[in-house]
Amino acid sequence: MQRVCFLLRVRSDRLDEYRARHGAVWPDMLAALRAAGWGNYSLFLREDGLLVGYLETDDFAGAQRAMEDTAVNARWQAEMAEFFELPGGEPGGRADIGLERLEEVFHLD
């Protein structure tokens, strides 16, 4: 099992709407994530826009590819692109491609 942690940056002027959108994630997007192997998936948002994501999966690259093959992911990424500042500081872009994965250096178990 791989534990994956990643960082993104949400535009500071869009934090409230970003939170609201994640209070109502489309059911077909949730189903696609589960089917693609994104287990125990969580997002944490700091007031300055730092977004930390965590998930567990057997194969992260495979889970990403599985999502890439879904129409719902393309729609979700297009709708959510305006919320993110990706590397280079430019707003917009696909967060699922622009995420910064962190190296795991310790796990209690």
NORTAHU-V439576 format. One record per residue. N is the residue number from 1. RES is the residue in one letter. SS is DSSP state (@ for helix, = for strand, . for the rest). PHI is phi as a letter, one per 30 degrees, with the letter a starting at -180 (NA if undefined). D_CENTER is the distance of its C-alpha to the mean C-alpha in Angstrom with 1 decimal. Layout:
N;RES;SS;PHI;D_CENTER
N;RES;SS;PHI;D_CENTER
//
This chain:
1;M;.;NA;18.6
2;Q;=;c;15.9
3;R;=;c;14.0
4;V;=;c;10.9
5;C;=;b;9.8
6;F;=;b;8.0
7;L;=;c;8.5
8;L;=;b;7.9
9;R;=;b;10.6
10;V;=;c;11.0
11;R;.;e;14.5
12;S;@;d;16.9
13;D;@;d;18.7
14;R;@;b;15.9
15;L;@;d;14.8
16;D;@;d;16.8
17;E;@;d;15.7
18;Y;@;e;11.9
19;R;@;e;12.9
20;A;@;d;15.2
21;R;@;d;12.9
22;H;@;d;10.8
23;G;.;d;14.3
24;A;.;b;14.9
25;V;.;d;12.1
26;W;.;e;14.3
27;P;@;e;16.0
28;D;@;d;15.7
29;M;@;d;11.9
30;L;@;e;12.1
31;A;@;d;14.9
32;A;@;d;13.3
33;L;@;d;10.4
34;R;@;d;13.4
35;A;@;d;15.6
36;A;.;d;13.5
37;G;.;j;13.6
38;W;.;d;10.3
39;G;=;c;12.5
40;N;=;h;12.5
41;Y;=;d;8.8
42;S;=;b;8.6
43;L;=;b;7.2
44;F;=;b;10.2
45;L;=;b;11.4
46;R;.;c;14.6
47;E;.;d;17.2
48;D;.;d;17.1
49;G;.;j;13.6
50;L;=;d;12.1
51;L;=;c;8.7
52;V;=;c;8.4
53;G;=;c;6.1
54;Y;=;b;8.5
55;L;=;a;9.4
56;E;=;b;12.7
57;T;=;a;13.8
58;D;.;d;17.0
59;D;.;a;15.8
60;F;@;d;12.3
61;A;@;d;13.7
62;G;@;d;15.1
63;A;@;d;12.1
64;Q;@;d;10.4
65;R;@;d;13.8
66;A;@;d;14.2
67;M;@;d;11.3
68;E;@;e;12.7
69;D;.;d;16.0
70;T;.;c;15.2
71;A;@;d;16.3
72;V;@;d;14.1
73;N;@;d;10.9
74;A;@;d;13.1
75;R;@;d;14.1
76;W;@;d;10.7
77;Q;@;d;9.6
78;A;@;d;13.1
79;E;@;d;13.2
80;M;@;c;10.2
81;A;@;e;11.2
82;E;@;d;13.9
83;F;@;d;11.9
84;F;=;c;10.7
85;E;=;c;13.1
86;L;.;c;12.5
87;P;.;e;15.0
88;G;.;j;18.4
89;G;.;i;17.8
90;E;.;d;17.7
91;P;=;d;15.9
92;G;.;i;14.0
93;G;.;j;12.5
94;R;.;d;9.7
95;A;@;d;6.5
96;D;@;d;5.8
97;I;@;c;9.3
98;G;@;c;9.5
99;L;.;d;7.5
100;E;=;c;10.3
101;R;=;d;10.7
102;L;=;c;13.3
103;E;.;d;16.4
104;E;.;d;17.5
105;V;.;c;21.0
106;F;.;a;22.0
107;H;.;b;21.6
108;L;.;e;24.3
109;D;.;d;24.9
//
